[in-house]
Amino acid sequence: MEKRVTVLLPNGRRQNVNVKPDMTLLEVLETASAKHGFDSDEHCLKFHNKDVSLAQQFRFSGLPNNCVLEMEPTEKRRTVTNVVVCIQLNDGTREQGEFLPSSTVWHVVQELCMTQLEAFESPVIIYMRSEVIGVQQMQNTTLKSLGILEGRAMMRLIDKKPEDLKRQANVYKPAEVKPKADNDDDQPSTCRSAIGAAGSGGGGGFALTSDMVKSLKRTAPEESSTKDAAADAEAQTPKDEPAKPKYDWGSGSGYSLHHRNQEEQFEDTADENPGKAPPVVNVIGPRNAVLFSLDAANRNNDDLPDSFFDLTVNDLKMVLRDLKRTASGNEDAPLLTSNLRELERQKAMLAKLNQYKDCVLRIQFPNRYVLQGIFKPHEPVSRVEDFVRAFLANPSEQFHLFTIPPKKVLPSNETLLELNCVPNAMLHFTFVEEKLNAESNRFLQEKFMEQLTSEEGALFAVQKYRLAKASVSSS
């Protein structure tokens, strides 16, 4: 369906302009002005008495079809200024320069990336959601037509055939339906049909991805196996022996320290092989400080076999149960004022403060070394900064601690509880002076770099500390 807008001119006449989704509002203004002899640089467009950005494309402007735009004189004539254009290549390098809005995309690419362009068979420029494919289209497209009128703009230059651009990335592809086995007859027909519908992605339902199944199996194992394991454990444990305390790790900002496989591995090792030594832990400072490297860490915990992701009936039941709970919670949730929302937030903070008496912080440096320490929830971020400064090679340099995503610099006067860093969080370190953040730079003192602990050892130290605290509080 063709879209159009109506421009109400200063002389009282109306001009209909046919628009395309990628057409900028500046082009709409220029089209209407050219037909009636007005200077487009001395006029602007308004919608419901509010100025609209001329650099926006029509599809992103939020304007409805067949809307009426008012063209009014501006207080100051628009002048042409240079814009800074930055082009990012496939290897991550960036080239930038200043150009006029009337410059073509091909001229910009030739000026900045001529050497890389020679190796491309089919160059494509991507800006926002606009794609300029091929040399011919680049020569006919100007920066002004893309809505780049002032300031800065970032583009990507890739080498890809036009037919490959039509393929959408990261789309769930349903697996092929396998022939039914003989033992499938034991399952109810309704369950088999539900699993088939979910696996094939049809019927307008939801897609069960591998990440969802992985999360389900880790957080909520099958009910039958859980009950059997609990019954066996109860039968083997003497009644007069107190149960081993368990600690609820919870979740915090940035990164969760709870690795279920590693925790169970430590407990199983201690039970089955009591003579085996635990991981080596090198405490390098106060607050049970340990230092480890992510590059040297063992990452085999997530290497799971394909059979781990096989969908079972219980998995599907749990997915449907969680979806129903989420839907009913969103529909039945009452509307809250800002004061009630703040009250709920304070209640959650008090509950967390009552449950967790300490929190574990990990500070990751740009060279992928991680410093771990234990703090109290009510301590401010300034205490964490003092803790980190004691290990720095240049303690006089100013630095920030932040969480991602999105990037949020932590203010020094707020507490860890207010910043959702309880019971654990992963913080990131950066110097205020940007040139000091290179990975080759020396962040920590050499004497601490020689006393590294493995990531398993760091997790083991926290686990033993919290279990000891839980045992003391229970007694």
ABEGO torsion letter per residue (X at the ends): XBBBBBBBBAAGBBBBBBBBAABBAAAAAAAAAAAAGBBAAABBBBBGGBBBBAABBAAAAGBBBGBBBBBBBBABBBBBBBBBBBBBBAAGBBBBBBBBAABBAAAAAAAAAAAAAAABABBBBBBEABBBBEAAAAAABBAAAAGBABEBBBBBBBBBBAAAAABBBGBBBBBBBBBBBAAAAABBAAAAAAAAAAAAGBGGBBBBBAAAAAAAAAABBBAAAAAAAAAAAAAABBAABBBBBBBBAEBBBGBBABBAAAAAAAAAAAAABAABBBBBBBBABBGGBBBBBAAABBAAAABBBAAAABBBAAAAAAAAAAAAAAAAAAAABBBBBAAAAAAAAAAAAAAAAAABABBBBBBBBAAGBBBBBBBBAABBAAAAAAAAAAABABAABBBBBBBOOBBBBBBAABBAAAAGAOABBBBBBBBABAAAABAABBABBAAAAABBBBAAAAAAAAAAAAAAAAAAAAX
